[in-house]
Amino acid sequence: MKYPSGISLFVVALAVTLAGCTKNQDGGSVTANKPGLSGDGTNSAKPRVGYVTNGVASFWVIAEAGAKQGGKEVDADVEVLMPAEGISDQKRMIEDLLTKGVDGIAVSPIDPENQTELLNKAAKYTKLITHDSDAPDANRLAYIGMDNYTAGRMCGKLVEEAMPDGGKLAIFIGRLEQDNARRRRQGVIDEILQRSEDPSRFDPPDAEIKEGKWHIVGTYTDQFDRSQGKANAEDAMSRHPDLDGMVGLFAYNPPLMLEALKQGDKLGKIKVIGFDEADETLQGIKDGTVYGTVVQNPFEYGRQSVTILAGLARGKTLAELGVPADGFVNIPARQIRKDNVDEFWAELKKNMGE
């Protein structure tokens, strides 16, 4: 990664020096004789952390509420940033946080393979963790989220329930550069085709898959462009008049699919299976226009990210903060159907303070 100027890099280094912290890659304690340490050797200063998402969506509004709640619980200043313009926007946000000398950054990488240099630079100057989508090859200290391949297979089970006789299926997702997106989509495909578990498997998104009773007509990506997402659903219906089912794997996909289905007079005629907890998706489950959805817990992603970063800034180790040795803080996914949607929605509203 190249910073905008040599001055910016100097400011980053200066901010870290002034903070007096020794930033260890293993998440170990900060220097024990620094100013601001409490009697037990931990840093009593109020931590400043950044929480960076991979886009703008209702999912991230929930995560933001969790991050702010975490800040209240552990007395930390939290800045939540949502990149609206993709990877370049996310890069700028991370660099800005480094320039400010924050004590930690939690990020959901948009393209981890091509952001390794950026993430490793960030890890040199602050505590770095990932959430929602991982970057396993980068020097991050921990990943907070779920196993997206397993969650994808859970979504695949919903597809099987909704379409017991199989049929034509279209998959919709924001982008496949993200680690979570690739794994999630592959989990759906592997589950309905009754394949063995293999998270490293990758079926080309532009190829049709015909196996047994299933015909996956393709995977449509929209790069977080809502108008394109709706157009993709319309295109799938136009190209495949006999389409039996649609799967939307990002939070905003199912609502856009429902809009397209309603306008095309196919609402209730094509099975809809979702991912995440958009209000429109949950209402669709109540109304019977959506069979079910797999939900994450973005509120906890935000809350636990801030809790861990604040703890590290105060000198605690990952182990002391309850992070497993492999660095994976697992927050399992859940399947939501008509029989439990009311209970889940009430829980979600409570977390949001509604």
C-alpha positions as CSV (number, residue, x, y, z in Angstrom):
1,M,0.0,0.0,0.0
2,K,1.2,3.5,-0.7
3,Y,0.1,6.3,1.5
4,P,-0.9,9.7,0.0
5,S,2.4,11.2,1.1
6,G,5.4,10.7,3.3
7,I,3.8,13.1,5.7
8,S,0.8,10.8,6.2
9,L,3.0,7.8,7.0
10,F,5.0,10.0,9.4
11,V,1.8,11.0,11.2
12,V,0.7,7.4,11.5
13,A,4.0,6.4,13.1
14,L,4.0,9.5,15.3
15,A,0.4,8.7,16.5
16,V,1.4,5.2,17.4
17,T,4.5,6.5,19.3
18,L,2.5,9.0,21.2
19,A,0.0,6.4,22.2
20,G,3.0,4.6,23.8
21,C,1.8,1.2,22.7
22,T,3.8,-1.8,21.7
23,K,1.7,-3.3,18.9
24,N,2.3,-7.1,19.0
25,Q,1.0,-9.3,16.2
26,D,0.0,-11.9,18.7
27,G,-2.3,-9.5,20.5
28,G,-0.1,-9.5,23.6
29,S,0.1,-6.8,26.3
30,V,1.2,-3.3,25.6
31,T,4.3,-1.9,27.3
32,A,4.0,-2.1,31.0
33,N,5.7,1.1,32.0
34,K,3.7,3.5,29.8
35,P,1.8,6.5,31.2
36,G,-1.9,5.9,31.8
37,L,-1.5,2.3,33.1
38,S,-3.7,1.3,35.9
39,G,-2.5,-0.5,39.0
40,D,-2.9,-3.9,37.4
41,G,-0.7,-3.0,34.5
42,T,-3.4,-2.4,32.0
43,N,-3.9,0.8,30.0
44,S,-6.7,3.0,31.6
45,A,-6.9,5.4,28.7
46,K,-10.2,5.5,26.7
47,P,-9.5,3.5,23.5
48,R,-10.4,4.8,20.1
49,V,-11.4,2.2,17.5
50,G,-12.7,2.1,14.0
51,Y,-15.3,-0.2,12.7
52,V,-15.3,-0.5,8.9
53,T,-18.0,-2.3,6.9
54,N,-17.8,-3.6,3.3
55,G,-20.7,-1.5,2.0
56,V,-23.9,0.3,2.9
57,A,-26.9,-1.9,3.8
58,S,-29.5,-2.5,6.5
59,F,-27.3,-5.3,7.8
60,W,-24.6,-2.8,8.7
61,V,-27.1,-0.5,10.4
62,I,-27.6,-3.4,12.9
63,A,-23.9,-3.9,13.2
64,E,-23.4,-0.2,13.8
65,A,-25.9,-0.3,16.7
66,G,-23.9,-3.2,18.2
67,A,-20.6,-1.4,17.8
68,K,-22.0,1.7,19.6
69,Q,-23.4,-0.5,22.3
70,G,-20.0,-2.1,22.7
71,G,-18.4,1.3,23.0
72,K,-20.8,2.2,25.9
73,E,-20.1,-1.1,27.7
74,V,-16.3,-0.8,27.6
75,D,-16.0,3.0,27.6
76,A,-14.5,3.3,24.1
77,D,-14.8,5.9,21.3
78,V,-16.1,4.2,18.2
79,E,-16.1,5.5,14.6
80,V,-18.3,3.4,12.2
81,L,-17.5,3.8,8.5
82,M,-19.4,2.4,5.6
83,P,-17.8,2.5,2.2
84,A,-20.3,3.4,-0.5
85,E,-17.9,3.3,-3.4
86,G,-16.2,-0.1,-3.0
87,I,-12.6,-1.0,-2.4
88,S,-11.1,2.4,-3.0
89,D,-13.4,3.9,-0.5
90,Q,-12.6,1.3,2.1
91,K,-8.9,1.7,1.5
92,R,-9.2,5.5,2.1
93,M,-11.2,4.9,5.3
94,I,-8.5,2.5,6.7
95,E,-5.7,4.9,5.9
96,D,-7.6,7.8,7.5
97,L,-8.1,5.8,10.7
98,L,-4.4,5.0,10.7
99,T,-3.5,8.7,10.3
100,K,-5.8,9.4,13.3
101,G,-3.8,6.9,15.3
102,V,-6.7,4.8,16.4
103,D,-6.0,1.9,18.9
104,G,-7.7,-0.7,16.7
105,I,-9.6,-1.3,13.5
106,A,-12.2,-4.0,12.7
107,V,-12.8,-4.4,9.0
108,S,-14.8,-6.5,6.7
109,P,-12.5,-6.8,3.7
110,I,-14.1,-6.3,0.3
111,D,-11.3,-8.2,-1.6
112,P,-9.0,-9.9,0.9
113,E,-6.7,-11.4,-1.8
114,N,-5.9,-8.0,-3.2
115,Q,-6.0,-6.1,0.1
116,T,-3.4,-8.2,2.0
117,E,-0.7,-5.5,1.6
118,L,-3.1,-2.8,3.0
119,L,-4.3,-5.0,5.9
120,N,-0.7,-5.9,6.8
121,K,0.3,-2.3,6.8
122,A,-2.6,-1.5,9.1
123,A,-1.6,-4.4,11.4
124,K,1.8,-2.8,11.8
125,Y,0.4,0.3,13.3
126,T,-2.7,-0.8,15.2
127,K,-4.6,-3.8,16.4
128,L,-6.4,-5.3,13.4
129,I,-9.3,-7.8,13.4
130,T,-11.7,-8.8,10.7
131,H,-15.5,-9.3,11.0
132,D,-18.2,-10.7,8.8
133,S,-15.8,-11.6,6.0
134,D,-12.3,-12.8,6.8
135,A,-8.8,-12.2,5.3
136,P,-7.1,-15.4,6.6
137,D,-3.8,-14.6,4.8
138,A,-3.4,-11.2,6.4
139,N,-1.9,-10.4,9.8
140,R,-5.2,-9.9,11.5
141,L,-5.4,-10.9,15.1
142,A,-8.9,-12.5,15.1
143,Y,-12.0,-13.0,12.9
144,I,-15.4,-12.3,14.4
145,G,-18.3,-13.9,12.4
146,M,-19.6,-17.2,11.3
147,D,-18.5,-20.0,9.1
148,N,-20.0,-18.8,5.8
149,Y,-19.7,-22.2,4.1
150,T,-21.7,-23.8,6.9
151,A,-24.2,-21.0,6.8
152,G,-24.5,-21.4,3.0
153,R,-25.3,-25.1,3.5
154,M,-27.9,-24.1,6.0
155,C,-29.4,-21.9,3.3
156,G,-29.2,-24.8,0.9
157,K,-31.3,-26.8,3.3
158,L,-34.0,-24.1,3.2
159,V,-33.9,-24.3,-0.6
160,E,-34.5,-28.1,-0.5
161,E,-37.4,-27.6,1.9
162,A,-39.0,-24.9,-0.3
163,M,-38.4,-26.9,-3.5
164,P,-38.5,-30.6,-2.7
165,D,-38.9,-31.5,-6.3
166,G,-35.9,-29.4,-7.4
167,G,-36.1,-27.2,-10.5
168,K,-34.6,-24.1,-12.0
169,L,-32.8,-21.9,-9.5
170,A,-31.1,-18.5,-9.8
171,I,-28.6,-17.2,-7.2
172,F,-28.1,-13.4,-6.5
173,I,-25.2,-11.9,-4.6
174,G,-23.4,-8.6,-4.3
175,R,-19.9,-9.7,-5.3
176,L,-17.8,-12.8,-5.2
177,E,-14.4,-11.2,-4.4
178,Q,-15.3,-11.3,-0.7
179,D,-14.3,-14.4,1.3
180,N,-17.8,-14.7,2.9
181,A,-19.6,-14.4,-0.4
182,R,-17.6,-17.2,-2.2
183,R,-18.0,-19.6,0.7
184,R,-21.7,-18.8,1.3
185,R,-22.6,-19.4,-2.4
186,Q,-20.6,-22.6,-2.6
187,G,-22.3,-23.9,0.6
188,V,-25.7,-23.4,-1.0
189,I,-24.7,-25.2,-4.2
190,D,-22.9,-28.1,-2.4
191,E,-25.8,-28.7,-0.1
192,I,-28.6,-28.9,-2.7
193,L,-26.4,-31.1,-4.9
194,Q,-25.6,-33.3,-1.9
195,R,-21.9,-33.0,-2.3
196,S,-19.2,-33.6,0.4
197,E,-18.1,-30.7,2.5
198,D,-15.3,-28.8,0.7
199,P,-15.1,-25.0,1.4
200,S,-12.3,-24.7,-1.2
201,R,-14.5,-25.9,-4.0
202,F,-15.6,-23.1,-6.5
203,D,-18.1,-23.5,-9.3
204,P,-17.7,-20.8,-11.9
205,P,-20.5,-18.2,-11.4
206,D,-21.2,-17.8,-15.1
207,A,-21.8,-21.5,-15.8
208,E,-25.1,-23.3,-15.6
209,I,-25.1,-26.4,-13.3
210,K,-27.3,-29.3,-14.1
211,E,-27.2,-32.2,-11.7
212,G,-30.0,-34.6,-10.8
213,K,-33.3,-32.6,-10.2
214,W,-31.5,-29.3,-10.0
215,H,-30.7,-26.7,-12.7
216,I,-28.8,-23.7,-11.4
217,V,-29.1,-21.2,-14.2
218,G,-26.4,-18.9,-12.9
219,T,-25.1,-16.5,-10.3
220,Y,-25.9,-12.9,-10.7
221,T,-23.6,-10.2,-9.1
222,D,-24.4,-6.5,-8.7
223,Q,-21.4,-5.0,-6.9
224,F,-23.7,-3.4,-4.3
225,D,-25.6,-1.5,-7.0
226,R,-29.3,-1.8,-6.0
227,S,-30.6,-0.9,-9.4
228,Q,-28.5,-3.6,-10.9
229,G,-29.6,-6.1,-8.3
230,K,-33.2,-5.6,-9.2
231,A,-32.4,-5.7,-12.9
232,N,-30.6,-9.0,-12.4
233,A,-33.8,-10.5,-10.9
234,E,-35.8,-9.2,-13.8
235,D,-33.3,-10.6,-16.3
236,A,-33.4,-14.0,-14.7
237,M,-37.2,-14.1,-15.0
238,S,-37.1,-12.9,-18.6
239,R,-34.4,-15.4,-19.6
240,H,-36.1,-18.3,-17.7
241,P,-39.9,-18.0,-17.8
242,D,-40.0,-21.3,-16.0
243,L,-37.8,-20.3,-13.2
244,D,-38.8,-22.1,-9.9
245,G,-36.7,-20.4,-7.3
246,M,-34.5,-17.5,-6.3
247,V,-31.8,-17.3,-3.6
248,G,-30.6,-13.9,-2.4
249,L,-27.3,-14.1,-0.4
250,F,-26.7,-10.5,0.6
251,A,-29.2,-8.6,2.9
252,Y,-30.5,-6.3,0.2
253,N,-31.0,-9.1,-2.5
254,P,-34.2,-10.6,-1.3
255,P,-36.1,-7.2,-1.0
256,L,-35.0,-6.4,-4.6
257,M,-36.1,-9.8,-5.8
258,L,-39.5,-9.3,-4.2
259,E,-39.9,-6.0,-5.9
260,A,-39.1,-7.6,-9.3
261,L,-41.4,-10.5,-8.6
262,K,-44.3,-8.2,-7.6
263,Q,-43.9,-6.1,-10.8
264,G,-43.6,-9.2,-12.9
265,D,-46.8,-10.7,-11.3
266,K,-44.8,-13.7,-10.1
267,L,-44.9,-13.0,-6.3
268,G,-45.7,-16.3,-4.6
269,K,-45.2,-18.2,-7.9
270,I,-41.4,-18.4,-7.6
271,K,-39.9,-19.6,-4.3
272,V,-37.8,-17.1,-2.5
273,I,-35.0,-18.0,-0.1
274,G,-33.1,-15.3,1.6
275,F,-30.0,-14.5,3.7
276,D,-29.8,-11.9,6.5
277,E,-32.6,-10.0,8.3
278,A,-33.9,-7.2,6.2
279,D,-37.3,-6.1,7.3
280,E,-38.8,-6.8,3.8
281,T,-37.4,-10.4,4.0
282,L,-38.9,-11.0,7.5
283,Q,-42.2,-9.5,6.4
284,G,-42.1,-11.8,3.3
285,I,-41.7,-14.8,5.6
286,K,-44.8,-13.7,7.6
287,D,-46.7,-13.1,4.4
288,G,-45.7,-16.4,2.8
289,T,-43.8,-14.8,-0.2
290,V,-40.4,-15.8,1.3
291,Y,-39.9,-19.4,2.5
292,G,-37.1,-18.6,4.9
293,T,-33.8,-16.9,5.5
294,V,-30.5,-17.6,7.2
295,V,-29.6,-14.8,9.6
296,Q,-26.3,-13.8,11.1
297,N,-25.9,-11.6,14.2
298,P,-24.5,-8.3,13.0
299,F,-25.3,-6.7,16.3
300,E,-22.9,-9.0,18.0
301,Y,-20.3,-8.6,15.3
302,G,-20.2,-4.9,16.1
303,R,-20.4,-5.3,19.9
304,Q,-17.7,-8.0,20.2
305,S,-15.4,-6.3,17.7
306,V,-15.3,-3.2,19.8
307,T,-15.1,-5.2,23.1
308,I,-12.0,-7.1,21.8
309,L,-10.3,-4.1,20.3
310,A,-10.8,-2.0,23.5
311,G,-9.5,-4.9,25.6
312,L,-6.4,-5.2,23.5
313,A,-5.8,-1.5,23.7
314,R,-5.9,-1.8,27.5
315,G,-3.3,-4.5,27.5
316,K,-5.3,-7.7,27.7
317,T,-4.3,-10.7,25.6
318,L,-6.6,-12.4,23.1
319,A,-6.8,-15.4,25.5
320,E,-7.9,-13.1,28.4
321,L,-10.6,-11.7,26.1
322,G,-12.0,-15.2,25.4
323,V,-10.6,-15.4,21.8
324,P,-9.9,-19.1,20.9
325,A,-6.3,-20.1,19.9
326,D,-7.3,-20.2,16.2
327,G,-8.5,-16.6,16.4
328,F,-12.0,-17.5,15.2
329,V,-14.8,-16.0,17.4
330,N,-17.8,-18.0,16.1
331,I,-21.2,-16.4,16.2
332,P,-23.4,-19.1,14.6
333,A,-26.0,-18.4,12.0
334,R,-29.7,-19.3,12.4
335,Q,-32.5,-20.5,10.1
336,I,-35.7,-18.4,10.2
337,R,-39.0,-19.7,9.0
338,K,-42.6,-18.7,9.5
339,D,-42.7,-20.6,12.9
340,N,-40.0,-18.5,14.5
341,V,-39.9,-15.2,12.6
342,D,-42.0,-13.3,15.1
343,E,-39.7,-14.3,18.0
344,F,-36.6,-13.4,16.0
345,W,-37.9,-10.0,14.8
346,A,-38.9,-9.0,18.3
347,E,-35.3,-9.9,19.5
348,L,-33.9,-7.8,16.6
349,K,-36.0,-4.8,17.4
350,K,-35.0,-5.0,21.1
351,N,-31.3,-4.9,20.1
352,M,-32.1,-1.9,17.9
353,G,-33.8,-0.1,20.7
354,E,-37.2,0.0,19.0
